């Protein structure tokens, strides 16, 4: 299965998971008298919208090159990641506002059975995070990584809700707002995760040099090509699920222009065959000193 198909299949998993959990949380929060669980439901609802954005972004990013987009459409992926971060910040703000309001509003204790619901949700979301983050690394997808962190932040929100509800239930009257304090803590954690998701996507848009391991691998493979003496400059920029490479290769200065041209094509083909995630590879031939 290609990286593109793997990424899209993973997003469908996230969509179905988030939709199912949002319904469970809304119903459980309402009938279980738990705002922490309702806050959790708010995040899961925004997760559905975020996953839809990621899905649309991935499908657009894998469109083939065209006249107006010679390097493909991959740069839409970090832009989608920024929108996902926006959804996270919005949900965190709503949760924080409502939590502060509820802390100062007398209300009943949460129902004990909500802890069972939360326990199952925590396990499921942590397993979902590990599966999606693994797929994001396999496919080099920044938006898939953002979606994975949605699962992790959801799990943390649920842990906070579990602790808050437990305190409210076991300590009883006077501790009803422990549930709301838990939701407020969760909103702060969501904001922190938003930064962790935003920063790498910004680096991708700005073409930061973040790929030392890949550069080292490219240099190693290049030296295996007969006729390549050394490598000099190597620049990499990520676009969607692909990495575009500019590489300066050193060859014997006495060979003809055609021989140098043929060597460049041989090196380019070798790199793309050995490293499947490479997109455009531009080879600049340098004569040895």
N, C-alpha and C positions, 0 to 999 in steps of 0.2 A: 504494500500500500504506500502511495506517495505521501510526502509530508502534508501536502494540501488536503488530501482526502482524510488523513489522520486527524488534522486540526479541525476540519469541519465536522467529522463524526464526534469528536470530543465535545464540541460546542453544543451539538444536539443533545448529548448526555447532560450537559449543564442546564440546558433549557428545561428538559423534562424534570430533572431533579429539583431545580428551583421552583418550578410551577407547583409540583406536588407538595414541597415543604411549605411554601407560602400559604397554601390552602390550610394545611394542618396547623400552622402557627396562628393564623387569623382566628380559626375556630377555637383552638385550645386557649389562646389568650383572652378571647371574649368570654367564653363560658368558664374559664379557670380564673378569671379576675386577675390577670397578670399583665401589667404594662410592659414588663421586660420581655415577655413573650410576644406581645403586640409589636414592640420595637424590633424584635427579631423578624417578625413578619414583614414589617416595612422594608427592612434591608433585603429580604428574600424577594420582595416584589420589585425593588429597584434592580436586583440581580437579574431578573427575567428580562427587563428592558436592556440592561447592559449586555447580557448574553446575545440578545437579538442584534444589537449593534455590532458586537464582535463577529457574529455570523455573517452579517451583511458586509462588514469590512474585509473579512477573509475571502469571501466569494469575489469581491471586487479586486482584491490585491493579487489574485492568481490569474486575472485576465492576461492574455498574452501581450507582448510589446506591440505598439502601433506607432504610427508616424508622429503623433503628438507625445507619446510616452515611450521613447526608445529604451529606457531602463525598466519598463514595466510599470505596474500600478502599486507596487509594494509599500510605498511611503504612506498610503492611506492607513496602514496598520497602526503606527504610533499615534496618528491623529485620532483613530478610534479609541486607542488607549486613553488619550486625554479626555475624551467624552465619558469613558467608563469611570475615570477618576472623578469627573464632575458629578456623576450619579452617586458615587460613594460619599462625596462631601455633602451633597444635598441630603442624602438619607441620614448621615451623621448629625447634621444640623437639625433636622426634624426631630430625631430621637432625643437630642440634647434639650431642645426647647420644651418638648412635651414632658420629659423626665423632670426638669426643673419645676414645671407647672404642677405635676403630680406629687412631687415631694411635699409641697405646701398645701395639698388638698387631701383631707381625710378620706380614706377608702377602706374597703374590706381586705382581709388577708387573702393571698392567692390560694387556690386549691392545691392540695398535696399531690394529686394525680398529674399535675403539670410537670412535676419532676421526672416522671417516667417518660413523658413525651420528649422533654429536653435531653434526657440521657441518650435516647435513641438518635435524636437529631445530631448531637455532638459527635457521636461515633460515625454516623453517615457522612457528615460534612468534612470531618478530618480525613476519612478515606477518600472522599471526592477530591479534596485538595491534593492529596498525594498522587492520585491518578492523573489529574489534570496538569499538575506541575511537572510530572514526568513527561507527559506528552508535549508540554511547551518546550522542554529542553530538547526532546527528540526532533521537533519541527522548527526550532529557533524562532518561535512566535512570541512576540512581546505582548500582543493582545490576549493570547491564550494564557500567558503568565499572569496578566491582570485578572483574567477570569478565575484562575486558580486561587489567587489571593482573595477573591470574593468569597470562595468557599472557606478559606482559612479565617477570614474576618467574621464570617457567619458563625463558624464554630466557636470563636472566642466570644462573640456576642451571646451565644447560647450558654457558654460556660459561666459568663458573668450573670446571666439570668438565673441559671441553676443555683449559683451561690446566693444571690439575692433572695430568691424564693425560699431557699432552705433556711436562711436566717430569719425571714419573716414568719415562716411556718413554725420553726422549732422554738423561737424566742417569744412568739405570740404577740399579744396586744402591745402597741407602742413601737413595734418594729415593722409595721405595714409598709413603710416607705423604703425598706431595704431593697425591695424589688425595683424601685425607681432609681435608687442610687446605682444599682447594678447596670441598668440601662444607660445611665449617664456615663459610667466608666466605659461601657462598650462603645459609645459614640466617640470618645477620645481615642480609643484604640483603632477605630475605623479611620479616623483622620490621619493617624500615624501610618497606617498601611497605605493610605492614599499617596503619601509622599514616596513610600518605597516603590510603588508602582509607577508613579509619575517620573521619577528621576532617570531610570534607564531609558524610558521612551523619549525623554528630552535629549539624552545623549545620542540616541539613534537619529533623531531629526537633525541634530547639530553635527553629525559625522564625527563624533568623538572617537579617539583611538582606544577601543575597548577589546581588541581582538588579538592580543599578543600570542595566545596559544595557536590560533588559526594561522597567523603569520609565520610562526615557527614551523608549522606543519607544511605550509606552502613552500618555504625555503628548502626544507628537507627533501620534499618530492622533486622540486626543480633541479636539484643537484644530481638526481638519479637519471635525468635526461641526458643522453650522450651529446656532447657539444656545449652544454651549459657549464661554464667555468665557476660562476658565482652569481649571487643575487645582490642587488643594492636596495634601492627604495622599494617598499611594498606598502601600499595604502589599501585599506579596506573600508567599504561603507555598506551598511546593511539596508536592504529595501525589502520589506515583507519577510518572506521566508528564505530569501536568497542573499548572498554576499557577493558584491561586485569588487573586482580586484584590479589594481594597477600595479604592475610588477616590472622592475628594471632588471634585466638579465644580462650578464657579462658573457661574451663569446670571443672566440679568436678573431682579432682585428684583421687578419689576412684573408678571411673568407669573403666570398662575393655577397652582394646585396641580396641576391636570390637565395643563397644558402642561409643567410641570416633570417630572411623572411620565412623560409621553410622551417627553420629551427623554432621561430616564434610560434608558428602554428602547431608544431609538434609539442612544445611546452604547454601551450594553451589547452590542447586536447588531453594531454596527460593529466593536468591539474583538474580539469572538469570530470574526467573519468575516475580519478582517485578520490575527489572530494565532491560528493553529489550536491552539496548545498551552494556551490558556486554558481553565480549567474554570469554576467559579462566578465570576461578576463581580457585585459589589455596588456600586451607584452611590449615593452620598449627595449630594444636591443642596444647594448653598450659594448664598444670594443675593449678588449683587455689592454692594460697599460703596457 
